[in-house]
């Protein structure tokens, strides 16, 4: 049972891409698992291992009728995460090739679908959504238990909540994945400078400068950080992937504090001072900064 105890709502392999040591070749693997981490609940900014953040015990698991614990949803998420990390690696390699003016690979329709699946996953399984599903399901089941004098079961609540999560956004008339797939994909990358992209436990943001930011509107742009040097933008109507070099670092900062503003509880980044500036710009309070002895300069 302990094998799947720590269930991450943000993949560890994804979070490692925001480590300050990610591009340091001579660095050991343990340091590459460290990221700067801010928690809105206690206001502490500190460096932590990706193993110990962005998870909840048995978050997506429940007990079957035969009494055995079911980890199938967690395993399904892991398969999707494995696909997206391979794709993000390819995107990072492509950015490097563009900078070197080397031939770049072709991106397939299947890979575009994988990008949209990753956006969908980070719109639905995150704590802001799933915690609310669990809470509302719990209220419903308690009311049913009181009304009909039946036994209340926390496991049934979890089972029903997972069922709701799996059904979420899959109605024929409002299929989230299909709405995402209608849009063009753009990889916005930045040079390795003092600026970098952050991510949060609510990493997908939607922006429509002309009206509501619903997925139905073609004017709605959707953003998701992929790594510290690139974000994904879904926009307009179309089916291609392109790359753009984002040279205006002040705009990078604007996107970052919008990501920070919408964070549910946690914010992650690769540079302490830059992350501190972003957090404060977003109107959040830092009560304490904990700097490990080996990392006084970062």
PLY file of the C-alpha trace (Angstrom):
ply
format ascii 1.0
element vertex 298
property float x
property float y
property float z
element edge 297
property int vertex1
property int vertex2
end_header
0.00 0.00 0.00
2.88 2.39 0.80
4.08 1.99 -2.78
1.58 4.59 -4.02
1.20 6.63 -0.82
2.64 9.91 -2.13
0.39 10.84 -5.05
1.56 14.01 -6.76
-0.89 16.40 -8.39
2.11 17.90 -10.18
4.51 15.30 -11.54
7.94 15.16 -9.90
9.57 14.95 -13.32
7.71 18.13 -14.29
8.66 20.04 -11.13
12.35 19.12 -11.59
12.34 21.26 -14.73
12.00 24.29 -12.44
15.05 23.41 -10.33
17.87 25.97 -10.04
20.22 23.07 -10.76
18.38 21.77 -13.83
20.94 23.15 -16.31
23.98 22.53 -14.09
25.67 19.55 -15.76
28.15 18.78 -12.97
25.43 18.81 -10.31
24.41 15.58 -8.58
20.93 14.08 -9.09
19.76 14.92 -5.56
20.27 18.65 -6.08
18.45 18.45 -9.41
15.35 17.46 -7.43
15.34 20.72 -5.46
13.08 23.68 -6.29
12.26 26.94 -4.60
8.86 26.50 -3.02
6.40 29.02 -1.58
3.36 28.07 0.48
0.57 30.64 0.69
-0.76 29.12 3.91
2.33 29.85 6.01
4.11 32.42 3.85
7.39 30.48 3.87
9.72 30.51 0.86
12.24 27.70 0.97
14.03 25.12 -1.17
12.58 21.61 -1.05
12.82 18.28 -2.83
10.14 17.55 -5.41
9.57 14.28 -3.53
8.11 16.21 -0.60
5.88 18.80 -2.27
2.73 18.89 -4.42
1.34 15.58 -3.17
-1.34 14.16 -0.87
-1.42 10.64 0.60
-3.49 8.29 -1.55
-5.10 11.33 -3.20
-6.51 9.46 -6.20
-6.95 6.01 -4.61
-9.93 4.30 -2.99
-11.01 0.87 -1.74
-12.92 -1.45 -4.05
-15.90 -3.50 -2.86
-13.57 -6.45 -2.27
-11.54 -4.36 0.20
-8.53 -3.91 -2.07
-7.12 -0.44 -2.66
-7.44 0.80 -6.23
-4.54 2.86 -7.62
-5.69 2.72 -11.25
-6.28 6.48 -11.59
-2.86 7.30 -10.17
-1.32 4.83 -12.63
-3.25 6.39 -15.52
-1.95 9.85 -14.57
1.59 8.44 -14.46
1.30 7.17 -18.03
0.19 10.60 -19.24
3.00 12.26 -17.27
5.58 9.96 -18.84
4.38 10.95 -22.32
4.43 14.67 -21.60
7.92 14.64 -20.06
9.29 12.94 -23.18
7.55 15.62 -25.24
8.84 18.50 -23.07
12.34 17.07 -23.47
11.82 17.15 -27.24
10.59 20.76 -27.01
13.67 21.78 -25.00
15.91 20.06 -27.54
14.07 21.84 -30.38
14.60 25.23 -28.69
18.30 24.44 -28.41
18.37 23.49 -32.11
16.62 26.72 -33.07
19.23 28.73 -31.15
22.02 26.81 -32.91
20.21 27.15 -36.27
20.24 23.38 -36.57
17.51 21.27 -38.27
14.44 20.91 -36.08
12.18 17.85 -35.74
8.57 17.61 -36.89
5.84 17.56 -34.26
3.04 15.10 -34.89
-0.71 15.35 -34.36
-0.34 12.81 -31.55
2.15 15.10 -29.80
-0.22 18.05 -30.10
-2.89 15.88 -28.48
-0.44 15.04 -25.68
0.13 18.76 -25.02
-3.62 19.34 -24.80
-4.02 16.31 -22.52
-1.44 17.85 -20.21
-3.38 21.13 -20.14
-6.61 19.23 -19.45
-4.94 17.23 -16.68
-3.70 20.40 -15.00
-7.15 21.98 -15.22
-8.97 19.11 -13.54
-6.91 16.97 -11.14
-5.43 19.91 -9.21
-6.39 20.45 -5.54
-8.47 23.57 -6.22
-10.81 21.40 -8.30
-10.52 17.93 -6.77
-10.66 19.15 -3.16
-13.88 20.96 -4.02
-15.32 17.85 -5.69
-14.51 15.80 -2.57
-16.00 18.47 -0.29
-19.26 18.74 -2.24
-19.56 14.97 -2.52
-19.00 14.68 1.23
-21.80 17.16 1.94
-24.16 15.28 -0.38
-23.40 11.88 1.14
-23.82 13.19 4.70
-27.21 14.64 3.78
-28.24 11.32 2.21
-27.05 9.46 5.30
-29.09 11.70 7.63
-32.20 11.65 5.44
-32.38 7.90 4.89
-30.60 6.74 8.08
-27.90 4.97 6.09
-24.26 4.46 6.97
-21.88 7.23 5.92
-18.74 6.02 4.15
-15.67 8.19 3.52
-14.50 5.60 1.00
-17.76 5.94 -0.93
-17.22 9.71 -0.97
-13.76 9.20 -2.48
-15.09 6.68 -5.00
-17.85 9.04 -6.14
-15.50 12.04 -6.24
-13.10 10.15 -8.50
-16.04 9.18 -10.72
-16.97 12.88 -11.01
-13.35 13.81 -11.76
-13.15 11.24 -14.55
-16.39 12.51 -16.09
-15.43 16.17 -15.77
-15.32 18.10 -19.01
-16.29 15.12 -21.15
-19.85 16.02 -22.07
-20.38 15.95 -25.83
-21.57 19.54 -25.94
-18.69 20.84 -23.79
-15.72 18.50 -24.15
-12.72 20.29 -22.68
-10.09 18.29 -24.57
-11.83 18.86 -27.91
-12.08 22.59 -27.19
-8.36 22.68 -26.45
-7.55 20.75 -29.61
-9.33 23.37 -31.72
-6.59 25.85 -30.86
-3.13 26.41 -32.29
-0.17 25.53 -30.09
2.72 27.92 -29.59
5.87 27.33 -27.56
7.11 30.62 -26.11
10.71 30.35 -24.97
13.14 32.78 -23.36
16.94 33.01 -23.21
18.72 31.75 -20.11
18.89 34.98 -18.13
17.84 36.27 -14.75
14.24 35.80 -15.87
12.53 32.41 -15.90
9.05 30.95 -15.83
7.49 29.73 -12.60
4.72 27.23 -12.08
2.03 26.67 -9.43
-0.46 24.12 -8.15
-3.00 25.81 -10.45
-0.74 26.18 -13.48
-3.22 26.81 -16.31
-4.33 30.40 -16.84
-6.82 31.77 -19.38
-6.69 35.29 -20.79
-9.19 37.02 -23.06
-8.56 40.74 -23.47
-11.89 41.27 -25.26
-14.41 39.39 -23.13
-15.07 36.28 -21.02
-12.20 33.78 -20.82
-14.27 30.65 -21.46
-12.83 27.85 -23.56
-15.59 28.34 -26.16
-14.17 31.71 -27.22
-11.47 31.68 -29.87
-10.11 34.93 -28.37
-9.29 33.10 -25.12
-5.59 32.29 -24.87
-4.52 29.47 -22.56
-1.09 29.31 -20.93
0.75 26.53 -19.12
4.42 26.58 -17.98
6.34 23.64 -19.46
9.72 24.32 -17.86
11.69 27.27 -16.52
12.52 28.46 -20.03
9.27 27.85 -21.94
5.49 28.01 -21.69
2.75 26.60 -23.88
0.19 28.95 -25.39
-3.03 27.69 -26.98
-4.69 30.35 -29.10
-7.08 31.10 -31.97
-8.34 28.29 -34.16
-5.99 25.90 -35.92
-3.91 22.75 -35.63
-0.23 23.62 -35.83
2.69 24.07 -33.44
5.14 26.94 -33.74
7.97 28.38 -31.66
8.56 32.01 -30.73
11.45 33.63 -28.90
10.05 35.87 -26.16
12.67 38.62 -25.76
10.68 41.09 -23.65
11.52 39.89 -20.16
9.13 42.41 -18.57
6.29 40.50 -20.23
7.70 37.26 -18.81
7.41 38.84 -15.37
3.78 39.85 -16.08
2.86 36.28 -16.99
4.62 34.99 -13.90
2.76 37.17 -11.44
-0.51 36.19 -13.13
0.43 32.54 -12.56
1.27 33.45 -8.94
-1.99 35.34 -8.40
-4.02 32.28 -9.41
-2.02 29.78 -7.35
-4.22 27.74 -5.02
-1.59 27.26 -2.35
1.87 26.55 -3.81
4.29 28.35 -6.14
7.51 26.88 -7.55
10.52 28.45 -9.24
14.25 28.24 -9.83
15.53 31.56 -8.43
14.91 32.77 -4.88
15.13 36.54 -5.48
13.17 36.45 -8.73
10.46 34.27 -7.18
10.31 36.59 -4.19
9.75 39.57 -6.49
7.00 37.73 -8.39
5.26 36.64 -5.18
5.28 40.15 -3.76
4.03 41.64 -7.05
1.12 39.19 -6.85
0.19 40.72 -3.50
1.22 37.70 -1.42
3.05 37.85 1.90
6.42 36.22 2.58
6.80 35.65 6.31
10.11 33.81 6.17
12.82 32.79 3.70
14.78 29.66 4.56
18.08 29.37 2.71
20.10 26.14 3.05
23.81 26.54 3.77
24.85 25.02 0.43
22.70 27.47 -1.54
23.37 30.92 -0.10
23.94 32.45 -3.54
20.77 31.23 -5.25
0 1
1 2
2 3
3 4
4 5
5 6
6 7
7 8
8 9
9 10
10 11
11 12
12 13
13 14
14 15
15 16
16 17
17 18
18 19
19 20
20 21
21 22
22 23
23 24
24 25
25 26
26 27
27 28
28 29
29 30
30 31
31 32
32 33
33 34
34 35
35 36
36 37
37 38
38 39
39 40
40 41
41 42
42 43
43 44
44 45
45 46
46 47
47 48
48 49
49 50
50 51
51 52
52 53
53 54
54 55
55 56
56 57
57 58
58 59
59 60
60 61
61 62
62 63
63 64
64 65
65 66
66 67
67 68
68 69
69 70
70 71
71 72
72 73
73 74
74 75
75 76
76 77
77 78
78 79
79 80
80 81
81 82
82 83
83 84
84 85
85 86
86 87
87 88
88 89
89 90
90 91
91 92
92 93
93 94
94 95
95 96
96 97
97 98
98 99
99 100
100 101
101 102
102 103
103 104
104 105
105 106
106 107
107 108
108 109
109 110
110 111
111 112
112 113
113 114
114 115
115 116
116 117
117 118
118 119
119 120
120 121
121 122
122 123
123 124
124 125
125 126
126 127
127 128
128 129
129 130
130 131
131 132
132 133
133 134
134 135
135 136
136 137
137 138
138 139
139 140
140 141
141 142
142 143
143 144
144 145
145 146
146 147
147 148
148 149
149 150
150 151
151 152
152 153
153 154
154 155
155 156
156 157
157 158
158 159
159 160
160 161
161 162
162 163
163 164
164 165
165 166
166 167
167 168
168 169
169 170
170 171
171 172
172 173
173 174
174 175
175 176
176 177
177 178
178 179
179 180
180 181
181 182
182 183
183 184
184 185
185 186
186 187
187 188
188 189
189 190
190 191
191 192
192 193
193 194
194 195
195 196
196 197
197 198
198 199
199 200
200 201
201 202
202 203
203 204
204 205
205 206
206 207
207 208
208 209
209 210
210 211
211 212
212 213
213 214
214 215
215 216
216 217
217 218
218 219
219 220
220 221
221 222
222 223
223 224
224 225
225 226
226 227
227 228
228 229
229 230
230 231
231 232
232 233
233 234
234 235
235 236
236 237
237 238
238 239
239 240
240 241
241 242
242 243
243 244
244 245
245 246
246 247
247 248
248 249
249 250
250 251
251 252
252 253
253 254
254 255
255 256
256 257
257 258
258 259
259 260
260 261
261 262
262 263
263 264
264 265
265 266
266 267
267 268
268 269
269 270
270 271
271 272
272 273
273 274
274 275
275 276
276 277
277 278
278 279
279 280
280 281
281 282
282 283
283 284
284 285
285 286
286 287
287 288
288 289
289 290
290 291
291 292
292 293
293 294
294 295
295 296
296 297
